[in-house]
Amino acid sequence: MTVFGKIAAGEIPGYKIAENAGFYAFLDINPLVKGHTLVIPKKEVDYIYDLDDRTVGEMFIFSKQVAKAIQKAIPCKRIGIAVIGLEVPHAHIHLIPLNRESDMAFSNPRLKLTPEEFRNIAAAIVNELTS
């Protein structure tokens, strides 16, 4: 099982944002910016384009719902989306709050947030999902 699968299964702690039968969203623990969230399918597949068409479509719809909540909770102009897939062998989508294009540069230094900051960010996004 991948580290992402273990987070979704509750075997490794994480900062959950949303979950349904097929997908799980959680804060990236090495974020580019506050609110940087990952969306994964619960089914472990390495490469996003190896997912069947229906799953990819449902994953993007789930991601859209999460992105709208992030945008309400985190001051930003847009939510950027990236699919890189080299870091962890589990298909995933990065949802990144953007105020400028450089916010999405994966070569940027990552933020170091405290557990309290992560909890507060997660709570703010979850609150927007449920309101």
Secondary structure, 3 states (H helix, E strand, C coil): CCHHHHHHCCCCCCCEEEECCCEEEEECCCCCCCCCEEEEECCCCCCHHHCCHHHHHHHHHHHHHHHHHHHHHCCCCEEEEECCCCCCCCCCEEEEEECCHHHHCCCCCCCCCCHHHHHHHHHHHHHHHHC
